[in-house]
Amino acid sequence: MSPQSADVTQDLHGVFPYLVSPTTADGRIKTDVLGRLCDDLIKAGVHGLTPLGSTGEFAYLGAAQRTAVVTATIEATAKRVPVIAGVASTSTADAVAQAKSYQALGADGILAVMEAYFPVKDAQVEAYFRAIADAVDIPVVIYTNPNFQRSDLTLDVIARLAEHPRIVAIKDASNNTGRLLSIRNRCGDKLDVFAASAHIPAAVMMIGGKGWMAGPACIVPRQSVQLYELCKAGQWSEAMTLQRKLWRINEVFARFNLAACIKAGLQLQGYDVGDPVAPQTPLTADERKVVEGVLQDLG
């Protein structure tokens, strides 16, 4: 497929919760629970949904489970907001196959991350993301999380990928906000930037970010949307007042297992999302109390 064949017109912006993947003890995806969560998040005003991000435990799910998560999300969303489905693999061919299948299911975009076992050089990292973007006709958000990956995206690779007509944004989950500004300076309007839970969303918005894709928005969606709207309106004093309160969620998120923390928060809110996929473990009783205390303080 030619890179020039796609017409990428969708303006991705705002709050995209990284959805959890609700599972039973034997691995079945609880599609009813996921559907209810999607519906409630949309009613809370989020701008899009991202199944199979880090909080969605993509690294712990099989192909059939991943497909079930994406399918349930697309069906529940019913085109009310964009669904940006996560694609991850150590194999380029497998990643391309995932992207094609999710587009066929009705995904509005792809969030692409590269897993690695052996070290991979820059040229191969770039080729992996290009192959995914060449294979689909929907926007692609490239995703890098240096804290968990063997291979990162360098600024040079990011700048070259920004030239691809379907690679429209990057979610950078490093904890270096200065790196996001470097990406903005290098790529300008060719590549939008989304914050992760490792970043202060209001600060990313201040340097020109388009929003954030992160797990905490699953448990505080209304407040996350309010923060985004304050930032968009340039009401920085009010935004930072709210941001300081919300940052407690990010601090807890950073202390505990990613999926376990968000799943515990959702369980406290009445969603039967199940435990994290083994060998991960649920939060302890004391850890759950920490999450509960933060949620109570936030109302």
C-alpha positions as CSV (number, residue, x, y, z in Angstrom):
1,M,0.0,0.0,0.0
2,S,1.4,3.4,-0.9
3,P,1.9,5.9,1.9
4,Q,0.1,8.5,-0.3
5,S,-3.1,6.4,-0.5
6,A,-4.5,7.4,2.8
7,D,-6.5,10.5,3.6
8,V,-5.7,11.2,7.3
9,T,-8.2,13.8,8.3
10,Q,-9.1,12.9,11.9
11,D,-7.9,15.4,14.4
12,L,-7.0,13.4,17.5
13,H,-7.1,15.4,20.7
14,G,-8.1,15.4,24.3
15,V,-8.4,12.7,26.9
16,F,-8.0,9.1,25.8
17,P,-8.2,6.7,28.8
18,Y,-6.1,3.6,28.5
19,L,-8.7,1.0,29.1
20,V,-8.2,-2.0,31.4
21,S,-8.9,-5.5,30.0
22,P,-11.4,-7.0,32.3
23,T,-10.8,-10.8,32.7
24,T,-12.1,-13.8,34.5
25,A,-9.8,-16.1,36.4
26,D,-9.7,-18.4,33.3
27,G,-8.8,-15.6,30.9
28,R,-12.2,-14.8,29.4
29,I,-12.6,-11.2,28.5
30,K,-15.6,-9.7,30.4
31,T,-17.0,-7.8,27.4
32,D,-20.1,-6.7,29.3
33,V,-18.0,-5.0,31.9
34,L,-15.7,-3.4,29.3
35,G,-18.8,-2.2,27.4
36,R,-20.3,-0.6,30.4
37,L,-16.9,1.1,31.2
38,C,-16.6,2.5,27.7
39,D,-20.2,3.8,27.8
40,D,-19.6,5.5,31.1
41,L,-16.3,7.1,30.0
42,I,-17.9,8.5,26.9
43,K,-20.8,9.9,29.0
44,A,-18.1,11.5,31.2
45,G,-16.9,13.4,28.2
46,V,-13.7,11.7,27.2
47,H,-12.5,12.4,23.6
48,G,-11.5,8.8,22.6
49,L,-10.7,5.4,24.0
50,T,-7.5,3.3,23.7
51,P,-7.8,-0.5,24.2
52,L,-4.6,-2.5,24.6
53,G,-2.4,0.3,26.0
54,S,-0.1,-0.5,28.9
55,T,-3.0,-0.4,31.4
56,G,-4.8,-2.9,29.1
57,E,-2.1,-5.5,29.8
58,F,-1.3,-6.1,26.1
59,A,1.9,-7.8,27.0
60,Y,0.0,-10.5,29.0
61,L,-2.9,-11.3,26.5
62,G,-3.1,-13.7,23.7
63,A,-4.2,-12.9,20.2
64,A,-7.8,-14.0,20.7
65,Q,-8.1,-12.0,24.0
66,R,-6.7,-8.9,22.3
67,T,-9.2,-9.2,19.4
68,A,-12.0,-9.6,22.0
69,V,-11.0,-6.4,23.8
70,V,-10.8,-4.4,20.6
71,T,-14.1,-5.8,19.3
72,A,-15.9,-5.1,22.5
73,T,-14.5,-1.5,22.7
74,I,-15.5,-0.7,19.1
75,E,-19.0,-2.2,19.5
76,A,-19.6,-0.3,22.8
77,T,-18.3,3.0,21.4
78,A,-20.5,2.8,18.3
79,K,-18.5,5.6,16.6
80,R,-19.3,8.2,19.3
81,V,-15.6,8.8,19.9
82,P,-12.4,7.5,18.1
83,V,-11.1,4.1,19.1
84,I,-7.3,4.0,18.9
85,A,-6.4,0.3,19.2
86,G,-3.0,-0.8,20.6
87,V,-0.7,-2.9,18.4
88,A,2.5,-4.5,19.9
89,S,4.8,-7.3,18.9
90,T,8.4,-8.3,18.6
91,S,7.7,-9.2,15.0
92,T,7.0,-6.7,12.2
93,A,4.8,-9.2,10.3
94,D,2.7,-9.9,13.4
95,A,2.3,-6.2,14.2
96,V,1.2,-5.5,10.6
97,A,-1.4,-8.3,10.8
98,Q,-2.7,-6.9,14.1
99,A,-3.1,-3.4,12.6
100,K,-4.9,-4.7,9.5
101,S,-7.3,-6.8,11.6
102,Y,-8.1,-3.9,14.0
103,Q,-8.8,-1.6,11.0
104,A,-11.1,-4.3,9.5
105,L,-12.9,-4.5,12.9
106,G,-13.6,-0.7,12.7
107,A,-10.8,0.9,14.7
108,D,-10.3,4.6,13.9
109,G,-6.6,4.5,14.5
110,I,-3.6,2.5,15.7
111,L,-1.4,3.0,18.7
112,A,1.8,1.2,17.8
113,V,4.6,0.2,20.2
114,M,7.6,-2.1,19.5
115,E,8.4,-4.9,21.8
116,A,11.9,-6.3,21.7
117,Y,13.8,-9.4,23.0
118,F,17.1,-8.9,21.2
119,P,18.5,-5.4,20.7
120,V,17.2,-3.6,17.6
121,K,19.0,-0.8,15.8
122,D,17.5,2.5,14.8
123,A,16.9,1.5,11.1
124,Q,14.9,-1.6,12.2
125,V,12.9,0.4,14.7
126,E,12.0,2.9,12.1
127,A,11.1,0.1,9.6
128,Y,8.8,-1.5,12.1
129,F,6.7,1.6,12.5
130,R,6.8,2.4,8.8
131,A,5.5,-1.1,8.0
132,I,2.5,-0.6,10.3
133,A,1.7,2.8,8.9
134,D,2.1,1.6,5.3
135,A,-0.3,-1.3,6.0
136,V,-3.4,0.7,7.1
137,D,-5.5,3.6,6.0
138,I,-6.1,5.1,9.4
139,P,-4.0,7.4,11.6
140,V,-1.1,5.9,13.6
141,V,0.1,7.1,16.9
142,I,3.6,5.9,17.7
143,Y,4.2,5.0,21.3
144,T,7.5,4.7,23.2
145,N,7.9,3.7,26.8
146,P,11.6,3.7,27.6
147,N,11.0,2.5,31.2
148,F,9.8,-0.9,30.0
149,Q,11.4,-1.4,26.6
150,R,14.7,-2.6,25.3
151,S,14.5,-0.2,22.3
152,D,13.5,3.5,22.4
153,L,12.7,5.9,19.6
154,T,15.5,8.4,19.1
155,L,14.7,12.0,18.1
156,D,16.2,11.3,14.7
157,V,13.9,8.3,14.1
158,I,10.9,10.3,15.4
159,A,11.6,13.2,13.1
160,R,11.8,10.8,10.1
161,L,8.6,9.0,11.1
162,A,6.9,12.3,11.4
163,E,7.2,12.7,7.6
164,H,4.9,9.7,7.1
165,P,1.4,10.9,6.1
166,R,-0.4,8.5,8.5
167,I,1.9,8.9,11.5
168,V,0.1,11.8,13.2
169,A,1.2,11.7,16.8
170,I,3.5,10.3,19.4
171,K,2.7,9.2,23.0
172,D,6.1,9.4,24.8
173,A,6.0,7.7,28.2
174,S,9.5,8.7,29.3
175,N,9.5,10.8,32.4
176,N,11.4,13.6,30.6
177,T,9.1,16.5,29.7
178,G,12.1,18.2,28.1
179,R,12.2,15.4,25.6
180,L,8.6,16.3,24.6
181,L,9.6,19.8,24.0
182,S,12.5,18.6,21.8
183,I,10.1,16.5,19.8
184,R,7.9,19.6,19.3
185,N,10.9,21.7,18.2
186,R,12.1,19.0,15.8
187,C,8.7,18.0,14.3
188,G,6.5,21.1,14.7
189,D,3.0,20.6,13.3
190,K,4.0,17.3,11.6
191,L,3.6,15.3,14.8
192,D,1.2,15.9,17.6
193,V,2.3,15.0,21.2
194,F,0.3,13.2,23.8
195,A,1.2,13.0,27.5
196,A,1.5,9.8,29.4
197,S,0.9,9.2,33.1
198,A,4.6,9.8,33.7
199,H,4.1,13.5,32.7
200,I,2.2,16.4,34.1
201,P,-0.7,16.8,31.6
202,A,-1.1,20.5,32.1
203,A,2.6,21.1,31.5
204,V,2.5,19.0,28.3
205,M,-0.6,21.1,27.2
206,M,1.3,24.3,27.9
207,I,4.1,23.3,25.5
208,G,1.7,22.4,22.7
209,G,0.5,18.9,23.6
210,K,-2.8,17.7,22.2
211,G,-4.0,15.8,25.3
212,W,-3.1,12.6,27.1
213,M,-3.4,8.9,26.7
214,A,-3.2,7.3,30.2
215,G,-4.7,4.8,32.6
216,P,-5.6,7.3,35.4
217,A,-8.3,8.8,33.2
218,C,-10.2,5.6,33.5
219,I,-10.9,6.3,37.2
220,V,-11.1,10.1,37.1
221,P,-12.6,10.8,33.7
222,R,-14.7,13.9,34.5
223,Q,-11.9,15.6,36.3
224,S,-9.5,14.7,33.5
225,V,-11.8,16.3,30.9
226,Q,-12.2,19.3,33.1
227,L,-8.5,19.7,33.2
228,Y,-8.2,19.5,29.5
229,E,-10.9,22.1,28.9
230,L,-9.2,24.5,31.4
231,C,-5.9,24.0,29.5
232,K,-7.5,24.6,26.1
233,A,-9.1,27.8,27.4
234,G,-5.7,29.0,28.7
235,Q,-7.0,29.2,32.3
236,W,-3.7,28.0,33.6
237,S,-4.1,29.1,37.2
238,E,-7.3,27.1,37.6
239,A,-5.8,24.2,35.6
240,M,-2.8,24.0,37.9
241,T,-5.0,24.0,41.0
242,L,-6.9,21.0,39.6
243,Q,-3.7,19.4,38.3
244,R,-2.1,19.4,41.7
245,K,-5.1,17.5,43.1
246,L,-5.1,15.0,40.2
247,W,-1.4,14.4,40.4
248,R,-1.9,12.3,43.5
249,I,-3.5,9.7,41.2
250,N,-0.4,9.7,39.0
251,E,1.8,9.3,42.1
252,V,-0.1,6.2,43.2
253,F,-0.1,4.9,39.7
254,A,3.8,5.2,39.7
255,R,4.1,3.3,43.0
256,F,2.1,0.2,42.2
257,N,1.6,-2.2,39.3
258,L,-0.1,-0.3,36.5
259,A,-3.0,-2.5,35.7
260,A,-3.5,-3.5,39.4
261,C,-3.8,0.1,40.5
262,I,-6.4,1.1,37.9
263,K,-8.3,-2.2,38.2
264,A,-8.5,-1.7,42.0
265,G,-9.8,1.9,41.5
266,L,-12.4,0.7,39.0
267,Q,-13.5,-2.1,41.4
268,L,-13.9,0.5,44.1
269,Q,-16.2,2.3,41.7
270,G,-18.3,-0.8,41.1
271,Y,-16.8,-2.3,37.9
272,D,-16.1,-6.0,38.1
273,V,-12.9,-5.9,36.1
274,G,-11.2,-8.8,37.7
275,D,-7.6,-9.1,38.8
276,P,-4.5,-8.3,36.8
277,V,-3.3,-11.1,34.5
278,A,-0.9,-13.5,36.2
279,P,2.0,-13.5,37.1
280,Q,0.9,-10.0,38.1
281,T,-0.9,-9.8,41.4
282,P,-3.7,-7.6,42.8
283,L,-3.0,-4.7,45.2
284,T,-2.7,-5.7,48.8
285,A,-5.4,-4.5,51.2
286,D,-3.1,-1.7,52.4
287,E,-2.4,-0.6,48.8
288,R,-6.1,-0.6,48.0
289,K,-6.7,1.7,50.9
290,V,-4.2,4.2,49.4
291,V,-6.1,4.2,46.1
292,E,-9.4,4.5,47.9
293,G,-8.2,7.4,50.0
294,V,-7.1,9.3,46.9
295,L,-10.4,8.7,45.1
296,Q,-12.4,9.8,48.2
297,D,-10.4,13.0,48.4
298,L,-11.0,13.7,44.7
299,G,-14.8,13.2,45.2
